[in-house]
Amino acid sequence: MRKILAALVAAGAIGLAGALPASADVVIQTPGFTVEQQNVPYWRQRQEDNWRARQEFREEQYRHEAWLANHCVRDWSGHEYCRQ
């Protein structure tokens, strides 16, 4: 009985560890070339787009479903960002 209980606790711990979100900053280096990937979504790295929190778009014109679908995204944490 103790072995079964220990196995269930171990399986639960492994399942919990697998369910937690993981994040990392990645740096790839070769001679003469370095690539840094920070834990930022690719769409936030684009400098030509001005991403702002969805709460900043309060006017009626920004509440239409079509506008939201074309201009807003959600990050891994569930926060919504939009661009004009």
N, C-alpha and C positions, 0 to 999 in steps of 0.2 A: 504494500500500500504506500509506503514511504517513497519507493522508487517511482511509482506512478505519479504521486503528488509532486515530486521533485522534477520529473519530466514535464509535467504540465506547467509548472512555474518557469522552467527554462524555456519552454516553447512560447509562453506568454511574453517573457522578456525579449526574446528574439523577434517576435511579432511586433512588439512595441517599438523596438529599435528600428525596424524596417519601416514603420509607419511615420516616424518623425521626419520632417523635411530636412534635407541636407543641403548645405551650400558651401561653396569653396571659391577662393580666388585662384586662378590658374595662370602660371607663367611658363611659357615654352621658350627655351633658349637654345640656339645653335650658334656657332661662330658667325658673327656679323649680322645676326637676325634675332630679334626678340619679339614675342607676341604676348601681350598681357590681356587676360580676360578677367574682368572683375565681375562680381556677383550683381550685375545690373542687366536687365533685359536688353536685348539688342535694339528694340524700338526706342528705349530711353537714351541710347548712346548716339542716336542720329541728331546732329547739331542743327540741321535745317528745320526740324520740327520742334515746336515749342509745346511740350507736354505739360499740362497743369492738372491739378486735382479736379475731379468731376464737380465737386461742390462749388467751384468758382464759376461754373456756367449755370447761372440761376434763371436767366431769361426764358421766356416761353418758347422761343425758337429753338432752344437747345434741349427741349424735353421730348421732341418727336423721336419715335423709335428708329426711323430711317437715319436721322442724324447721329444718334447714339451708336448704331451699328457701323456706320462709316467712319466715325471719328474717335471712338472710345475703345480702350482695352483695359483688361484687368491683370494685375501682376500676380505673382505667386502668393502674396500675402492677402489677396482679395481687394486691394485698393484699386480704385478706378481712376484712370487718367485719360484726358481727352485733348485733342488738338483742333484748331480751327481749320 
